[in-house]
């Protein structure tokens, strides 16, 4: 689930898809998951250059998700 999904649905993370910020933050991959992701990309037949680019994009995306969910805790959600 993406942070943008919550805003597009005008919803509180507790009500959209039954998730809360804590659940989503636990499911977002961590730094220690990057080697496993790289291995999966390589098994898919991607070059090391492409794997590096994908990992960079993954780091940016997941960092944004984490920040968004942390900031969403103080957002004045509609009732």
DSSP file (Angstrom, degrees, kcal/mol; ACC not computed):
  #  RESIDUE AA STRUCTURE BP1 BP2  ACC     N-H-->O    O-->H-N    N-H-->O    O-->H-N    TCO  KAPPA ALPHA  PHI   PSI    X-CA   Y-CA   Z-CA
    1    1 A X              0   0    0      0, 0.0     2,-0.3     0, 0.0     3,-0.0   0.000 360.0 360.0 360.0 134.0    0.0    0.0    0.0
    2    2 A X    >>  -     0   0    0      1,-0.1     4,-0.9     0, 0.0     3,-0.8  -0.672 360.0-123.8 -97.0 151.0    1.4    3.4   -0.9
    3    3 A X  H >> S+     0   0    0     -2,-0.3     4,-1.2     1,-0.3     3,-0.9   0.877 113.1  60.4 -57.8 -38.1    1.0    6.5    1.1
    4    4 A X  H 3> S+     0   0    0      1,-0.3     4,-2.8     2,-0.2    -1,-0.3   0.818  93.5  66.0 -62.2 -29.6   -0.6    8.2   -1.8
    5    5 A X  H <> S+     0   0    0     -3,-0.8     4,-1.5     1,-0.2    -1,-0.3   0.883  98.7  52.9 -57.5 -38.0   -3.4    5.6   -1.7
    6    6 A X  H <<>S+     0   0    0     -3,-0.9     5,-2.6    -4,-0.9    -1,-0.2   0.918 111.8  43.4 -66.0 -43.0   -4.4    7.0    1.7
    7    7 A X  H ><5S+     0   0    0     -4,-1.2     3,-1.2     1,-0.2    -2,-0.2   0.885 111.4  53.5 -71.6 -37.8   -4.7   10.6    0.4
    8    8 A X  H 3<5S+     0   0    0     -4,-2.8    -1,-0.2     1,-0.3    -2,-0.2   0.818 113.1  44.7 -65.7 -27.9   -6.5    9.5   -2.8
    9    9 A X  T 3<5S-     0   0    0     -4,-1.5    -1,-0.3    -5,-0.2    -2,-0.2   0.377 106.4-129.9 -93.7   3.5   -9.0    7.7   -0.7
   10   10 A X  T < 5 +     0   0    0     -3,-1.2     2,-0.3     1,-0.2    -3,-0.2   0.899  63.0 138.5  49.8  44.7   -9.3   10.6    1.8
   11   11 A X      < -     0   0    0     -5,-2.6     2,-0.3    -6,-0.1    -1,-0.2  -0.826  62.0-114.8-127.3 161.6   -8.8    8.1    4.5
   12   12 A X    >>  -     0   0    0     -2,-0.3     3,-2.1    66,-0.1     4,-1.8  -0.659  35.2-120.8 -81.5 141.1   -7.1    7.5    7.8
   13   13 A X  T 34 S+     0   0    0     -2,-0.3     6,-0.4     1,-0.3    -1,-0.1   0.756 113.9  61.4 -59.8 -20.4   -4.5    4.7    7.6
   14   14 A X  T 34 S+     0   0    0      1,-0.2    -1,-0.3     4,-0.1     6,-0.1   0.737 112.8  36.0 -73.6 -21.7   -6.5    2.9   10.3
   15   15 A X  T <4 S+     0   0    0     -3,-2.1     2,-0.6     3,-0.1     3,-0.3   0.671  97.3  86.2-106.2 -19.8   -9.5    2.7    8.0
   16   16 A X  S >< S-     0   0    0     -4,-1.8     3,-1.7     3,-0.3   -10,-0.1  -0.748 117.8 -21.5 -89.2 119.5   -7.9    2.2    4.5
   17   17 A X  T 3  S-     0   0    0     -2,-0.6    -1,-0.2     1,-0.3     3,-0.1   0.652 109.3 -80.7  58.8  18.1   -7.2   -1.5    3.8
   18   18 A X  T 3  S+     0   0    0     -3,-0.3     2,-0.3     1,-0.2    -1,-0.3   0.709  95.9 131.0  67.4  20.6   -7.3   -2.2    7.5
   19   19 A X    <   -     0   0    0     -3,-1.7    -3,-0.3    -6,-0.4     2,-0.3  -0.739  40.4-160.6-106.5 153.4   -3.7   -1.0    8.0
   20   20 A X     >  -     0   0    0     -2,-0.3     4,-2.2    -3,-0.1     5,-0.2  -0.828  37.8-101.4-122.0 169.7   -2.2    1.3   10.5
   21   21 A X  H  > S+     0   0    0     -2,-0.3     4,-2.7     1,-0.2     5,-0.2   0.880 120.2  54.5 -59.8 -39.9    1.1    3.2   10.3
   22   22 A X  H  > S+     0   0    0      1,-0.2     4,-1.6     2,-0.2    -1,-0.2   0.909 108.4  48.6 -60.9 -42.9    2.8    0.7   12.6
   23   23 A X  H  > S+     0   0    0     -3,-0.2     4,-1.3     2,-0.2    -1,-0.2   0.929 113.5  46.4 -62.9 -45.9    1.9   -2.2   10.4
   24   24 A X  H  X S+     0   0    0     -4,-2.2     4,-1.4     1,-0.2     3,-0.4   0.909 109.9  53.1 -65.6 -41.9    3.0   -0.6    7.3
   25   25 A X  H  < S+     0   0    0     -4,-2.7    -1,-0.2     1,-0.2    -2,-0.2   0.830 108.5  51.2 -64.5 -30.8    6.3    0.6    8.8
   26   26 A X  H  < S+     0   0    0     -4,-1.6    -1,-0.2    -5,-0.2    -2,-0.2   0.790 111.6  48.0 -73.2 -27.0    7.0   -3.0    9.9
   27   27 A X  H  < S+     0   0    0     -4,-1.3     2,-0.3    -3,-0.4    -2,-0.2   0.656  85.7 100.0 -89.8 -16.5    6.4   -4.3    6.3
   28   28 A X  S  < S-     0   0    0     -4,-1.4    34,-0.0    -5,-0.1    -4,-0.0  -0.543  86.8-105.1 -69.4 130.3    8.5   -1.7    4.5
   29   29 A X        -     0   0    0     -2,-0.3     2,-0.2     1,-0.1    -1,-0.1  -0.131  35.4-142.3 -56.5 153.0   11.8   -3.4    3.6
   30   30 A X    >   -     0   0    0     -4,-0.1     3,-1.9    -3,-0.1     4,-0.4  -0.574  30.7 -93.0-110.3 174.0   14.9   -2.4    5.7
   31   31 A X  G >  S+     0   0    0      1,-0.3     3,-1.6    -2,-0.2     4,-0.4   0.867 123.5  60.9 -54.9 -38.6   18.5   -1.9    4.8
   32   32 A X  G 3  S+     0   0    0      1,-0.3     4,-0.3     2,-0.1    -1,-0.3   0.661  96.8  61.5 -68.1 -13.1   19.3   -5.5    5.6
   33   33 A X  G <> S+     0   0    0     -3,-1.9     4,-2.1     1,-0.2     3,-0.3   0.616  80.1  86.5 -84.7 -13.3   16.8   -6.6    2.9
   34   34 A X  H <> S+     0   0    0     -3,-1.6     4,-2.8    -4,-0.4     5,-0.2   0.885  84.6  52.4 -59.9 -42.7   18.8   -5.0    0.1
   35   35 A X  H  > S+     0   0    0     -4,-0.4     4,-2.2    -3,-0.2    -1,-0.2   0.899 110.9  48.6 -61.1 -36.5   21.1   -8.0   -0.6
   36   36 A X  H  > S+     0   0    0     -4,-0.3     4,-2.0    -3,-0.3    -1,-0.2   0.880 111.6  49.5 -68.5 -37.3   18.1  -10.3   -0.9
   37   37 A X  H  X S+     0   0    0     -4,-2.1     4,-2.5     2,-0.2    -2,-0.2   0.916 110.3  50.4 -66.7 -42.0   16.4   -7.9   -3.3
   38   38 A X  H  X S+     0   0    0     -4,-2.8     4,-2.5     1,-0.2    -2,-0.2   0.907 109.5  51.5 -61.4 -41.6   19.6   -7.6   -5.3
   39   39 A X  H  X S+     0   0    0     -4,-2.2     4,-2.4    -5,-0.2    -1,-0.2   0.903 110.0  49.0 -62.4 -41.5   19.8  -11.4   -5.5
   40   40 A X  H  X S+     0   0    0     -4,-2.0     4,-1.3     2,-0.2    -2,-0.2   0.905 110.8  50.0 -65.6 -41.2   16.2  -11.6   -6.7
   41   41 A X  H  <>S+     0   0    0     -4,-2.5     5,-1.7     1,-0.2    -2,-0.2   0.910 111.5  48.8 -63.1 -41.2   16.8   -9.0   -9.4
   42   42 A X  H ><5S+     0   0    0     -4,-2.5     3,-1.9     1,-0.2    -2,-0.2   0.896 107.5  54.4 -66.0 -39.7   19.9  -10.9  -10.6
   43   43 A X  H 3<5S+     0   0    0     -4,-2.4    -1,-0.2     1,-0.3    -2,-0.2   0.806 100.8  61.3 -63.0 -27.5   18.0  -14.2  -10.7
   44   44 A X  T 3<5S-     0   0    0     -4,-1.3    -1,-0.3    -5,-0.2    -2,-0.2   0.514 124.5-105.7 -77.0  -3.5   15.5  -12.3  -12.9
   45   45 A X  T < 5 +     0   0    0     -3,-1.9    -3,-0.2     1,-0.3     2,-0.2   0.623  68.5 148.4  94.0  13.3   18.3  -11.8  -15.4
   46   46 A X      < -     0   0    0     -5,-1.7    -1,-0.3     1,-0.1    -2,-0.0  -0.528  48.4-112.1 -83.1 149.8   19.0   -8.1  -14.8
   47   47 A X     >  -     0   0    0     -2,-0.2     4,-2.7     1,-0.1     5,-0.2  -0.315  28.2-109.6 -72.9 162.0   22.5   -6.7  -15.3
   48   48 A X  H  > S+     0   0    0      1,-0.2     4,-2.5     2,-0.2     5,-0.2   0.864 120.2  55.2 -61.6 -34.9   24.4   -5.4  -12.2
   49   49 A X  H  > S+     0   0    0      2,-0.2     4,-1.8     1,-0.2    -1,-0.2   0.929 110.8  43.9 -62.8 -45.3   24.0   -1.9  -13.6
   50   50 A X  H  > S+     0   0    0      2,-0.2     4,-2.7     1,-0.2    -2,-0.2   0.893 111.4  54.3 -67.2 -40.1   20.2   -2.3  -13.7
   51   51 A X  H  X S+     0   0    0     -4,-2.7     4,-2.7     1,-0.2    -2,-0.2   0.930 107.8  50.8 -58.7 -45.4   20.1   -4.0  -10.3
   52   52 A X  H  X S+     0   0    0     -4,-2.5     4,-2.1     1,-0.2    -1,-0.2   0.899 110.8  48.3 -59.7 -41.7   22.0   -1.0   -8.9
   53   53 A X  H  X S+     0   0    0     -4,-1.8     4,-2.4     2,-0.2    -1,-0.2   0.926 111.8  48.9 -65.5 -44.3   19.5    1.4  -10.4
   54   54 A X  H  X S+     0   0    0     -4,-2.7     4,-2.6     1,-0.2    -2,-0.2   0.911 110.7  50.6 -62.1 -41.9   16.5   -0.6   -9.1
   55   55 A X  H  X S+     0   0    0     -4,-2.7     4,-2.6     2,-0.2    -1,-0.2   0.897 109.0  51.7 -64.2 -39.2   18.0   -0.7   -5.6
   56   56 A X  H  X S+     0   0    0     -4,-2.1     4,-2.2     2,-0.2    -1,-0.2   0.932 111.5  46.8 -61.1 -45.2   18.5    3.0   -5.6
   57   57 A X  H  X S+     0   0    0     -4,-2.4     4,-2.7     1,-0.2    -2,-0.2   0.886 111.0  52.6 -64.5 -38.1   14.9    3.6   -6.6
   58   58 A X  H  X S+     0   0    0     -4,-2.6     4,-2.9     2,-0.2     5,-0.3   0.923 108.8  49.8 -62.4 -44.1   13.8    1.1   -3.9
   59   59 A X  H  X S+     0   0    0     -4,-2.6     4,-2.0     1,-0.2    -2,-0.2   0.922 113.1  46.3 -61.3 -44.3   15.8    3.0   -1.3
   60   60 A X  H  X S+     0   0    0     -4,-2.2     4,-2.1     2,-0.2    -2,-0.2   0.935 115.0  46.9 -63.4 -46.2   14.2    6.3   -2.3
   61   61 A X  H  X S+     0   0    0     -4,-2.7     4,-2.3     1,-0.2    -2,-0.2   0.935 114.4  44.9 -63.7 -47.7   10.7    4.9   -2.5
   62   62 A X  H  X S+     0   0    0     -4,-2.9     4,-2.4     1,-0.2    -1,-0.2   0.839 111.1  54.1 -69.7 -31.6   10.8    3.1    0.9
   63   63 A X  H  X S+     0   0    0     -4,-2.0     4,-2.4    -5,-0.3    -1,-0.2   0.914 109.7  48.3 -64.6 -41.5   12.4    6.1    2.6
   64   64 A X  H  X S+     0   0    0     -4,-2.1     4,-2.8     2,-0.2    -2,-0.2   0.905 110.5  51.2 -64.8 -41.2    9.6    8.3    1.3
   65   65 A X  H  X S+     0   0    0     -4,-2.3     4,-2.6     2,-0.2     5,-0.2   0.938 110.7  48.5 -60.7 -46.5    7.0    5.7    2.5
   66   66 A X  H  X S+     0   0    0     -4,-2.4     4,-2.3     1,-0.2     5,-0.2   0.936 113.6  46.1 -60.2 -46.8    8.6    5.7    6.0
   67   67 A X  H  X S+     0   0    0     -4,-2.4     4,-2.8     1,-0.2     5,-0.2   0.923 112.4  51.4 -62.8 -43.3    8.7    9.4    6.2
   68   68 A X  H  X S+     0   0    0     -4,-2.8     4,-1.8     1,-0.2    -1,-0.2   0.909 111.7  45.6 -61.1 -43.3    5.1    9.7    5.0
   69   69 A X  H  X S+     0   0    0     -4,-2.6     4,-0.6     2,-0.2    -1,-0.2   0.864 113.2  49.8 -71.6 -34.4    3.7    7.2    7.5
   70   70 A X  H >< S+     0   0    0     -4,-2.3     3,-1.0    -5,-0.2     4,-0.3   0.938 114.0  45.3 -66.3 -44.7    5.6    8.8   10.4
   71   71 A X  H >< S+     0   0    0     -4,-2.8     3,-1.3     1,-0.2     4,-0.3   0.813 103.3  66.0 -67.2 -29.5    4.4   12.3    9.4
   72   72 A X  H >< S+     0   0    0     -4,-1.8     3,-0.8     1,-0.3    -1,-0.2   0.692  83.9  74.9 -66.8 -17.8    0.9   10.9    9.0
   73   73 A X  T << S+     0   0    0     -3,-1.0    -1,-0.3    -4,-0.6    -2,-0.2   0.798 103.8  36.8 -64.7 -27.3    0.7   10.2   12.7
   74   74 A X  T <  S+     0   0    0     -3,-1.3    -1,-0.2    -4,-0.3     2,-0.2   0.336  89.6 118.3-106.0   6.3    0.2   13.9   13.4
   75   75 A X  S <  S-     0   0    0     -3,-0.8     2,-1.8    -4,-0.3    -3,-0.0  -0.547  73.1-120.1 -73.4 134.6   -2.0   14.6   10.3
   76   76 A X        -     0   0    0     -2,-0.2    -1,-0.1     1,-0.0     2,-0.1  -0.538  37.4-162.0 -77.3  84.8   -5.5   15.9   11.3
   77   77 A X        -     0   0    0     -2,-1.8     2,-0.1    -5,-0.2   -65,-0.1  -0.373  20.4-109.6 -68.7 142.8   -7.5   13.1    9.6
   78   78 A X              0   0    0      1,-0.1   -66,-0.1    -2,-0.1    -1,-0.1  -0.378 360.0 360.0 -68.6 151.3  -11.2   13.8    8.9
   79   79 A X              0   0    0     -2,-0.1    -1,-0.1   -68,-0.1    -2,-0.1   0.456 360.0 360.0 -80.9 360.0  -13.7   11.8   11.0
